[in-house]
Amino acid sequence: MSVRGPNLRLEGSTLGPRSISVWREAVAPFWDVQIRKEDMSDFRGRSEVYHLGNAILGFTAASELRMQRASGLVARMGVDHIAAKIRMDGHAQVEIAGREAVMAPGDVCLLDLSQPLSLRSTDYRAITVIMPRALFPDGGFGLDGAHGTILRAATPFGALVSEHLKALGTSAPLCNAEESRAAAQATAILLAMGARTAGAADGLARPIERAPVFLNIRRYIDAQIGSPDLGVEDLCRRFGLSRSGLYRLFAPLGGVAEHIRRRRLSRAYRDLTGAAHDGIRVSEIAYRYGYASPASFTQAFRAEFGVSPKDVKAGGVRPVRAVGPDLPTGLPEGDWDDFYDWVLKLDI
């Protein structure tokens, strides 16, 4: 693994039947990979992944395979993200709820990672961008129905999105933290418009499956992040869970209280830097997100971001640490152990 400023890069390569298990393990958080027996001796694959702060950018090349995200894998993964996949070379057949559509080179497919799908691919090269639903306009409301939408490179807007993703793949790994996050935000806006204009006209008309309870709870937390009633008792009552059940769900995020704390601090950071909140005082934001005093808020904020809320509001400094969860470091070359953690803790 190498590090470029705020961007982390994982790189792995496999060749032949003895290494297929390595490839499967690398992509296990996302896909159950199936390879025909007659193709195993010649299998090859390569992947590079960059963390952009609020998005993950991946480059993949592999020989013919089938990838599935069954309901069980979706529930175990427990993320509420949207992926956009562009085929650079090779074709793919996407199957959702028994319906199929073909992707050609240059086409872009939108995938809701909280819903199942299957994908059969020829030898290919692809770029994939993974973003939290909340990064999209209106918090991603309405994107549930975009699962499987294909933006065709042969259409004007599809070509625009296709060229944008290619440019993102070329430039984003070289950008600084602020530029990377802005590029991901612009990508989310383009993809949201693509989902709205394409709809089911060129993709897969499909029923929307109910998201796993973990995703529903996280959506509820984000929607109620400013409520003083938000907490363990409220969540258990609303979602019919025991305390121990709720704690198990949020163990990968450091616990439910820790998740709420960090979401509140991230939202407070956004409020401090947003143009719509120019006249707001630090004390108002402290009370808005449940802190008993500006002093306790300042202490928590500084511990999370390495700077005071007053300095961030003044615009004189940038945070020592990026807004959102710490990024994994210190992995040996080709070690994918923390990749799932990257995806699980993506922030906006």
Secondary structure, 3 states (H helix, E strand, C coil): CEEECCEEEEEEEEECHHHHHHHHHHHCCCCEEECCHHHHHHCEEEEEEEECCCCEEEEEEECCEEEEECHHHHHHHCCCEEEEEEEEECCEEEEECCEEEEECCCCEEEEECCCCEEEEECCEEEEEEEEEHHHCHHHHCCHHHHCCCEECCCCHHHHHHHHHHHHHHHHHHHCCHHHHHHHHHHHHHHHHHHHHHHCCCCCCCCCCCCCCHHHHHHHHHHHCCCCCCCCHHHHHHHHCCCHHHHHHHHHHHCCHHHHHHHHHHHHHHHHHHCHHHCCCCHHHHHHHCCCCCHHHHHHHHHHHHCCCHHHHHHCCCCCCCCCCCCCCCCCCCCCCCCHHHHHHCCCC
